[in-house]
Amino acid sequence: MKATIKTQGRQFTITEGDILKVNLFPGSKAGDTIDITEVIMLGEGADARFGTPLVENACVKATVLENKKDKKVTIIKKKRRQGYKRVKGHRQQLSVIKIASIEG
């Protein structure tokens, strides 16, 4: 069964067993179970149900595999011939989750 979920401002189309990298779930640890109730679409083909805006009584259960940091993104500002150069870096906090079940 397929589902389209919305979590932390992003949408994902998933099936059971998929592994996703999403923004960090605050206060979560490896092994925790997370319920995602923002389900936009559930099913596939002629059996698909679409929410307005969400499908009622639908829930996706996911397990946190690990919390980690993403690759470093480097931001460079430079103005030519002015001797101006600034370099900053940022590493986004991520949660790696595995979809355990799709209910609804």
Beta strands, then each sheet from edge to edge (+ up, - down):
strand 1: 2-7
strand 2: 10-15
strand 3: 19-23
strand 4: 33-36
strand 5: 39-42
strand 6: 49-50
strand 7: 59-69
strand 8: 73-79
strand 9: 84-90
strand 10: 93-103
sheet 1: 2+ 1- 5+ 6-
sheet 2: 3+ 10- 7+ 4-
sheet 3: 8+ 9-
end
